[in-house]
């Protein structure tokens, strides 16, 4: 018997990504040309998107998916450990995927998980609400962890790239995506950032910078609220996700604003970049610049000096997210906000 055509087969035949096929077949947005190619390829291959059809729930084979931006990131490793521990106790298999912080790659993985009839999905999202529409329409149970889908571009500076491209083409802007009604397990970013900024202010720091990356728009907003008006936007800098980009952002910040005296790094990759950039530029921590890092990871205490951190419970976050996604069939899951803690070490000192 011939092998049944898959969503990947349709994508290859149409010359588009799996994400585009998923959007077209689930009624999402796509250009007229892409839609025509996808539908023609699906007809030619006799593709039957049963995983997206009305009988989806009857075909579910169980299993849990977990999507994180970077498996080498210590915090996401801790989160994954929590998910796996809970899933193991429930006898639930887990399909693990790394999105690289790329919304297109994330959309491809979502399409593949739908094709594989995965029941439940826990994700640290990199894309926006539209990226997650196919999963919602497919009836998949989704729980977000650590953050919600972005409402801004990957660099945290404004609307999505799709809107920018439409504007360049002279088309009217697309209406903003409606926030998804999806439960999440997150840390109390606002309280954590506020506590860190107050601590630095207590040491006499006035020119405090924020170094962020993809998914950190909420932390940046918390930082703006904590420092108060007027906000110096030049002191809020974003990298694009890679370690090289984080280093470039940190180095550029230090060189463009030699007047700053403290930095809050929005994640451990950014904190590492700030330490390396400061060392390369002969900036002494904390004598020349004080540093607070979001995430408490093992190497933070081994730095010289040890880093002051905003600790969030990564393993507990993963475990709670897995509990929510496993219980979702019996009752409506409610979002969970976990506390953060400022752990003071040696990387902050009085303003020079």
Buried (B, 14 or more C-beta within 10 A) or exposed (E): EEEEBBBBBBBBBBEBBBBBBBBBBBEBBBEEEBBEBBBEBBEEBEBEBBBBEEEBEEEBEEBBBBBBBBEEBBBBBBBBBBBBEBBEEEEBEBBEBBBBBBBBBBBBBBBBBBBBBBBBBBBBBBBBBBBBBBBBBBBBBBBBBBBBBBBBBBBBEEBBEBBEEBEEEEEEEBEEBEEBEBBBBBBBBBBBBBBBBEBBBEBEBEBBBBBBBBBBBBBBBBBBBBBEEEBBEEBBBBBBBBBEBBBBBBBEBBEEBEEBBBBBBBBBBBBBBBBBBBEEBEBEBBEBBBBBBBBBBEEBEEBEBBBBBBBBBBBBBBBBBBBBBBEBEEEEBEEBEBEBBBBEBBBBBEBE
